[in-house]
Amino acid sequence: MNTNQFRESVKHEFPPEGLPVPLAALWWDAKGDWTQAHEMVDELETNEGMAVHAYLHRKEGSLTNADYWYARAGRKFHRPVLEEEWQALVAGLLPK
């Protein structure tokens, strides 16, 4: 699956089976369900989960909380445009 196929899958009712949790959270975010996405990564203590958590708080407008999660994920920066960050996260999480 590539980024375009992943984005197309958002047209379905549920995410594709077998997605890693951070990727599934990004799927729900693209579907417009921020709450579902956040619940999935809220207590996920992996670098990928914390990076998605940071992105979600940035999208929410809670920049201090986002900065905290970026630091926990070992990231010192993010993409200036939310859509570009979403795409970069998806591309980084999709199996190669």
N, C-alpha and C positions, 0 to 999 in steps of 0.2 A: 504494500500500500504506500502511495506517495502522498504528499501534502494535498494535492488537488482531489485525490480519491477520498482522503480523510474528510475534507471539507464537504464533498458531495454526500458523504454518509450522514451528515447532519440532517438531511432531508427525511431520514427514517425516524421512527418513533424512539428507538433505543440505539445505543452505540454498538458497533460491531463487537462480537464476543471476543474475549481474550485480550482486550486492551489493557496495558498497564494502568494502574490507578491514576497517575498524573495525566496520562493521555486521555483517559476517560473523563477526567475533570475538565480538561480543555474542550472536549466534545460537548459536555453539558453547558459550558460557558458559551460556546458558539451557538448552541441551541437557545440561548437566552435565559438559562436557569443558573444564575450566579450562586444561589443558595445551595443547590445540589452539588455544583462544582466545588464550592468551599467546604461543604461537609465531607467530601471525599478526601481532601488533602489537609483538613484542619489539624489532624493529629498524626499525619504521615511524616515520619522523621527520616526521610531520605533527601539527598540533595535535589533530586528531580521534583519530589513532592513539595519541598520548601520553595523551590524556584517558582512553581506554579502558584503556590500559596501567596508568594510575594506579588506576582503578576495580578492575581485576583484582588488583593488589597489595593494595589495601585489603581486598578480599574474602578474599584469602589470609591476611590478618592481618599483613602486612609493612607497617606504617604508615610507617616511615621511608622505605622504598622508594616507597610510594604518594605521600608528600609530595614526594619528588624529582620524580616524573613529573607530579604536579599543577602544580608550579612550571614544569617544562619546557613544559607545555601552556598556560601562562599563566592557570591557574586558582588562585584563592586559597582556595577553599572547595569543599565537596562536600555533597551531600544527606545528612542524618543517617541515613537508612535506605537500605541497599544497594538494595533493590528500587526505591525511588523514584529513586535515581541511575541505575539501569539503564534505567528507563522514560524518564527525561529524556535520557539519552544516545541511546537509540533514536529518540525523537521528534526530537531535534536532527539526527540523521544521515539520517533518511528523507527522500527527495525531497519537496519541497512541491508 
